[in-house]
Amino acid sequence: MRSPLTALHVVQPGDGGVARVVTDVIAAQLDLGMRVAVACPPGTPLALAAGARGAEVHPWRAGREPGPRLVAESRRVAALVDLVRPDLVHAHSAKAGLAARIAVRGRIPTVYQPHAWSFEAVDGVTGALARRWERWAARWTDRVVCVSEAERRRGEHAGVRAPWSVIHNGVDARRFTAGPGRAAARAALGLPPTAPLVVCVGRLCRQKGQDVLLDAWPSVLARVPDARLVLVGDGPEAEALRTAAAGLCVPAAVPSTGLAPAAGLAPGTGPGPRAAAGPRTEPGPGPGPRTAAAAGTATASRTAAAPCGAADRAVTFAGAVTDTAPWYRAADLVVQPSRWEGMALAPLEAMAGGRPVLLTDVDGARESLPPGQEAHCLVRPDDPAALADALTALLRRPVLREALGRRAQQHVLRRFDVRRANAALADVYREVTAAPRHRHELGEPISQ
């Protein structure tokens, strides 16, 4: 009788959307009878979830960025490969892809899943080095799995030459379609029952663009004074963002709606807008151009203002949560203002729960939206004025929001079921483990 396939997942980061995707993959593979081992930073949500589901969890104390510890981190992966003796290695995200492919060098089947390319995060010399590495490492990669066609095209344009598979992220819709309605969710979370509520779920970091969202928020408040914003997540920018948002208050003319932090919530402060380089005209989705000087004026007054009281805060920080579903249920609108992505998971989760989403036009965004929603639900990245206009337009049109949310839910249930994604990945595993092995000779990096 043939022994079950053994997969070693090498993962960094151990939190956020990548961790949720890998957790779903692990659960599906265990259900298939596979032996699954996971190397990830200890104590992270992924380590805890993988262990709870019955996977073998091995501590891999790797940082997010390349650095002097890379050699030791790669040696640890090599030692784990010798210990686990997997049939294939699946590396998730750039850092794990770097360390794992240095360690394995094509000796056993290797699947690499970028979850957004590393060279999108950096410019100049560092970006050029990241592209050069991805081209070089393709020779040690049996399959590159991208989560969107846009991500695949970006890799090809950068000169990465490898066998590709595109497997869209999937969600377990049952987690988001069941549960209490909006009013009950808000009551349980201590959120105002009637205020227009925007929710943003994601790691608090430059990639996810919460600073851009808070750049836009004064303009939203000027037009929708009772609007509230909740940022769900934690990350390296959390403290700076909280400090900068301390002056974002509900206008005095608007009665308090009783916004009170739920159990465990951080004080409601959030990211502040970046300093404007000078007046500039920003075309937005509404009629006519907008001038960023107005946003700069709001920025100056908000930054100089004293922190507002808890009941008057327009922005609340929920911190890291184990279950995002209640926050989507509470929302009128979910926003993802990312600077780059492969295909963000949070919008799929929100749409599975019947909530409309507003996204920036980064990789995977157009593929995740239902056809025809781009005019309402897609804006340029890193553009606070356009984001503010689109937020305002959607907050002012509740009937449109409900229609967008219903169609989005049908779209996700039809196209982004996690079971379909996991079945496609199982096919990739069968293909790469059945293919004959080829030694990859060292040479010049693959040219662009």
N, C-alpha and C positions, 0 to 999 in steps of 0.2 A: 504493500500500500504506500502511495506517495505521501511524503511528509508535507505538512502545510507550508505555504510560502511564508518566509520571514522577511519583514520590512523593518528597516531602521530609519526612523524619521529624525533628522538633525534640524533643530529649530531655534532660531533667534530672530524675533523676540518671542517671549513666552506669554505675552498678553495681547490684548486688542483683537482686531479682526483676524489676523493670522492665526492666533491661538484658537479662536472659535472655529475657523475653517479646519484646522488640523484636528481639533477635538472631534468634529463630525466625521472626518476621514477615519480616525482611529476607531470610533464606535462602529462604523460600517465594516471595517476590515476585521475587527474582532467577531462581529456577527457572522462573517463569512468563514470563520474558523482559522484565520491567519494568526500567526505569532507576530505581535507588534511590539517593537521597542522604540522608546522615545528618548533622545538626548536633548535636553533643554535646560535653561537656568533653573536651579532648584527654588522651590517656594513660590513659583509663578502660578497664575491660574491654569496654564496648560499642564504643568507638572502635577498639580492637584487633580485636575479633571481626568488626565490620562491614567493616573494611578487608580482613581475611583472606578474607572471603567475596566480595569484589569490589564492594562498595558504594563510592560516592563519600563520603568522610568529610571534613567541614568542621569545623574547630575552633570551638566556641562556648563561650567561657569565662564561663559563667553560674554563679552561686551557687545554692544550694538555696532560699534565702529571698528574698522581695522586699526591695529596699533602694535606695540611691541609684544603683546601677549599672543599674537596670531600664531606664532610657531608652537607655543605650548597648547593653544586651543586646537590646532590641527593634529598635534600628537595625541591629544586626548580622544579625538574622533577616531584616529587610527587604532588606538588601543580598544575602543569600544567596538570597532568593526571586528577586531580579532576575538573579542569576548563574545559578541552576539552572533557572529558568523551569519550575517543576513544574506538573503538571496538578492536584495537590492537595497540601495541607499536612496532616500528621498530627502533632499535638502530644500528647506523653505526659507526664502528671503536671502538678500545679498550676502550677509555675513556668514550664515550657515553654508550658503553655496560656495563661498570662498574657502572656508576652512575644510569643508567636507571634500571638495574636489581636489584640494591640495593633498589631503590625507589619502584618498582612494586612488586618484589618478587613473581611472578607467579600469582598475583591476576587477571590479564587479559592476554590474549594471547600476547606473546612476541616473536618477531623475532630478531635475532642478526646476523649482518653481519660484520665480522672482517675487511674486506678489507686488509688483511695481519695480521697475529697473532702478538700480542704485545710481546710475549716472544722471537720472532726472533730479536727484536731490542736490547735486553739486555742479559748479561751473568751473571754467578755467582748467588749470592743470589737473586738479583732482578729478574733474569730470572726464577729461581725456584719458587719465589713467584707469578710471572705472570702465570706460568703454573698451579700452585695450585689454583689460583683464577679462571682461566678458567674452570678447572675441577669442582670446587665448584658451579660456577654460572650456569653450564649446567642444574641443577635441576630447575632453574627458566626460562628456555628457551624452548619454544615450537618448534622452528625450528632454526637451525644454517644454514645460507645461505652463501656458499662459492663461490668465483668467479672462482675457478679452482679445478679440481680433485686433483692437487698437494697440494693446500691449505687444502682441506678436509683431505687428507692423513696425512698431518703434524699435524692437530688437533687431529686426531685419535691416532697418534703415541705419542702425548703428554698426552694422557689419557682423552681427552674430549669425554664424552659419551652423545650424544644427537641425536635427529632426524636431519638428514642432507638433504639439497638440494644443488646441484651445479648448479648455473646459471652464465654462462660466462658473463662477461661484454659485452655490445653491444654499437654500435655507430650509429648515424644517418648519414648514408653514404652520404645523399644529401648535407650535409655541406662540405664534403671534395672532392666529385667528381666534383662539379660545381665550376666555378670561372676561373680566368686567369691562363695561363700557367706559367712555371718556369721563363721565361725571364721577363714577366710583373710583376710577384710577386716580383722579385728581384729589379726591377726598383722602384716599389712602396715603398719598404722597405729600399731603399738606399744601397742595397747589390751589390757586384761586379758581373758583368754580366756573367763572364766566369770562375771564380775560382772554383775549387772543394769545395763544401760547405756541411759541416756536421752540423746538427741541433740537439740539445738536449733540450727536453721540460720536465720540471719538477720542483718541489719545490727545492730550493737550500738548501739541508740538507744532512746529512750523509747517509740516506737511499738511496737516488737517485744516489750517487756515482760520482758526478761531479768532486770530487777531484781525483778519479781514472782516469777519462777521461783526466784531465789535466796532470796527471802523464804521461799518454801515449802520449800526444800531441807533445812534443819535438821530439820523435822518428818518429812520423808521418811527421812532418815538415822536418826532415832530409831526408826523402825519397819522399815526395810530397811537395816541398817547397812553392807552391802557395796555399796550402789548407787553408781554413778558417773554423772557428768553431763559432757557435752562440749558446749561452745558453739562453733559454727562460724560465723565471720564477723568483721568488724571494724567500727569506727564510732566516733562521737564519744564514746561512753560507755565505751570499752574500758578506759582506764586507771583510771578511777574504779571500774569493776566489778571489775577485777583486784585492786585494792587492797582493796576491801571483802571479797573472797572469800578472802583470804590465810589466814584462820583456819578455813575450812571443811575439816575433816580427817575421814578415816575414823576412826571410834571405835577406841580403843586395843585393845579386845577383838577386833577383826576383823583377821585376818591380812592382811598386804599381798598384793595380787594382782598385784604387779609392774607397775602402771600406770607407763609411761614415755613421755615425750613423743616422738612420731614426729619425723622430720626436718622442721624448719621450724616446729614447734609452739611457741607462746609458753608461758611458765611457767604452770602450772595454777592460776591464781587467777581469781576471778570476782566477779560483782556481789553486793553485800551487801544485806540487807533494809533497808527504810526504817524510820525510828524510828516506833514505835507512838504514836498520839495518846492511848492509854489503853485499858483493857480494853474489848473489844467482843465480842459473840457473832456468830459467822459460821456460818450454816447451810451444811453441806457435803453432798456426795452420799451420804455414809455415814449410818449410823443416828445420829440425834440431832445437836444443834448442837455446834460446836467453839468454844472460847474463844481469841481471838487473844492473850490475855495469855501463854499458853504459848509461842506463837511469839515474842513479845517477849522472854521470858526467854532463849530460844535465841539470839535476835538479840544480846542484850547479851553473853552469854558468848562467842559467836563473834567479835564485834567486838573484844572485849578480849583474845582469845587470840592467842598468838604464831603467826606463819605456820608451817604444817606443812611437813614435808619433801616432796620431789617424789614419793616413793613412797606417801605418805599422803594426798595431795590427793584430795578427793572431786570436785573440779571441774577440768577441763582446758580451756584455750582453744586451739583449732586455728588461730585467725586466719583471714584471707581465703584461700580455696582456689579453684582454677580448676575443680575437678570435685567436686561434692557427693555424687555417687553412692556412692563408697566409704564415706562416713560413714553414709549411710542403711543400707547393707548391714551395717555393724557394729552397728547399733542394735537393741535390743529394743523400743524405743518412741521415737517422735519427737514432740516437744512444740512447740507454737507459742502462746505466751502473750500474743498481741498485744492492744493496747488498741484499735486500729482497723485495718481493712483494706478493700479492695474485694473481692478473693478472693486469699488468699495462695497463692503458687506452691509453696513448700516442702512443704506437706502433700500436694499432688497428686503431687509427685515422690516423696515417701516412700511414699505408697500405691501408686504405680506399681511400686515395688520390693518390695511385699508387706509393708510395715511398718505396724503400727497407729499412729494419731496421736491426740494429745490436744490439743484446740483450745479457745480461748476463744470465747464466743458473740458474735462480731463479724460484720460484713457478709461474706457469702460462705462462712462456716464451715458452716452447716447445708446449704447447696447443694452443698458439696464432699463431705460425708460420705455414705456409703451409708445408705439409709433404715434406721432402727432402731438406729443406733449412738450416737445422741445421749446416751442414759443413761450410757454408759461413756466417751464420748470428747468431751464438751462441758461446759465449766464457765463460770461467770460471769467476765468480764474483771476484772482488778485485784483479785482475791480470792485471796491466798496460801493461806488455810486450805482453801478448796475445791479449789484446784489440788493442794495436798499430799495431800489425801484421795484424789483421783482418780488421781494418780501412784502412790500406795501401793497402791491397789486393783489397778491394772493390773500393777504390778511383781510383786505376789504371785500373779498368776494367769497363768502362762505358756501354758496351754492356751487360755484365752480370748484372749490376745494373738495367738496364731497364727491362731485362727479369724477374729478381726477383721482381721488383716493380709491373709489370703487373700481375704476378701470385698471389702476395700478395693481390692485390686489388680484384681479383676474389674470393680469399679465404675468405676475410672479408665480402664481399657482400653476400656470400653464407651462412656463419656460424655465423657471429657476428652482425646481424641486431638488433638494439636496440628494435624494436617492438617485436621480439621473446623473448628477455630477459624480457621485461615488461610483456608480456603475461604469462611467466613462474612464475614470481613473483606474479601476480594476482591469479594464481592457488594456490600458497603457502598460500596466505592470506585467500582464501576460505577454504582451508583445516584446518588451525589452528583455524579459528573462528568457524568452524562447529564442531570441536572435543569437547568432554566433558572435563570439567575442572577437574584437579586433584590437591589436595593440596600436596605440596612438603615438606616433613618433613625435618627439619634440622638434619644433622648427620655428619659423617666424610666425608671429601672430597672424591670424586670418585677416586679410585686408578688408577694409570697408568697401 
